[in-house]
Amino acid sequence: MAVSAATPLMEVNLRRQAEAMAAIDAERKARGMSMSQMAREARLSSNSYSEWLARKRDPSLSKLVQLARVFGFDVVMRRADFETDMQDVPAAINVIAAARKSRQWSLSDMEERSGISLNSFYGWRKCQRDPALSNFVALAETFGFEVVMRGRPP
């Protein structure tokens, strides 16, 4: 699916969540898609979408990935030597766990440096809960990764 000319950006670091949501909303409007139609296609509630746009709530990582793909965007975690598609959140969590081990950080070191609790990390790793976008981005950045949303090449 090609990104339309209305898309105001081709790539945004998801640390800047408001920019990413604005790009998605611009694409929704450019396609003439109603909120209810978008909600059906993305399998989420229009209330959630409105709250994300207004920055009242933080989307989960998987819901943001799902929504971005509806509008022709990919979400990836990357650094100079590596990139992974965020459609597979457990794989990305495993990459972060491997990065922690390669740095020889204890779990407490990771918690202290990232601000993400061990309970949250283990819940994500065991697929018991989905990370909030901002929490995942904070953890990824601790290990030198960036999480970006980008338009797919036409």
N, C-alpha and C positions, 0 to 999 in steps of 0.2 A: 504494500500500500504506500503510495507516494505522499509526502508531506505537501500540503497545499501552499500556495503563495501567501496565504493569510498568516501562516505560522510566523510569529515574530522572532524566532530564534531556532537555530539548528541544534544547539547543545546548551544545557544548563546544569551546573553542579547542584545536586539536590540538597546541599546545605542551604541553598536559596529556594526553599520550598514555594514561596509565594510566586516567584518567577515561573517555576514549573507549572503551577496551577494556572497561572495567567496564560501560558502558552497552550495548555490543554483547552482552556475555556475559549481562547481565540479560535482554535481549530474547530471546536464544537459549533461556535457561531458561524464560522466560515462555511461549514457544511450545512447550515440551516437546521441543525439538529436540536430538538427540544430537550429540556432537562429530563423529562420522563422517558424519551426515546434513548437518550444517553444512558440513563440509569438501567434500562432494560439490557442494552448491549453490553454494558460494563458489569452487569450483575451486582449493582449496589444501589443503595437508596439515594434519591435526589437530596434528601435531608443531609446525609453524610457529605455529599459533594458540596452542598452549600456551606456547610460548616468548615470544610477544608479550605474553600475559597476565601471565607471570611477569617480564616486562621483561628477559629474557635476550637478546632480539634485537629489532631495530627493523624494523617492516614496511616494505616498499617502499610508496611512495605509491599506485601503481596497485592493489596487493593490498589495501591498507586501504580504498580507494574501493570496490573490488569487494565486499569483505566488508560494508562499511557498507550498501551498496545492498540486499544480501540481507535485511537487517533493517529496511529502511525509512528509512534515513538518507541524506541527501545530504552531500557534502563540497564546499565552495566556498572559493575564495580571494576576498577582498573587501577593499575600503576604502570610504570614504564615497561616492566617485563611481563605483564599479565593482564588478562581481561576475562571476565565471566559475565554471562547474561543473568540478570537477576530474576528471570522466570524460575530459576532453581535456587530458592533461598537456602535450603539446607546445604547445598554445595558451597555457596558463598560463606556460610557459617563455618563450614569445615576448612575453607581456605584461611579464614581468620584464625581458627584454632591452630592450624599448622604454622601460621606466621608467629603466633604467640610462642609456640614450642621452639621455632627456629631462633627466636630472640632470647630464648631461655628465661622467659618471664614466668613467674608464678601466676596462678590465677588471681591472687591478691594484687600483684603488680598490675595486671590487666584491669582489674576493677578500679584501682586507684588512678591509673592514667587515663582511662576512658570515661569514668563516671558511671559505667553500666554495671549494675549489680550482678553478682555471680548467679543468683536465682534467675534473673532475666536471661542471662546467657545460656544457662542450662535448659531453661524452658524453651528457648529458640532452638537449641541444638537437638533437643529431643522431640521437636515439632509439636510441643504441647501448647505453644502460643506463637503468634506472629509478631515480630518486632515492629514497634512504631518506627516510622520512617526516620525521624530525627535521632532516635536512639541507635538505629543501625548505622546511620551516617557517622555519628560520633565514634562508634566502635571501629568502623572501617578506617576512618581518618587517623585513629590512634596507631594503626599499622601501616600508614603511608598510602592507603588506597583513597580514591575518590569515587563517589557514586554519582553518575551523571545520567540525565535523560537526554536523548538525542534523536533527531529526526532520521528516519531510515533513508538512505540514498534512493532517489527515484528510479 
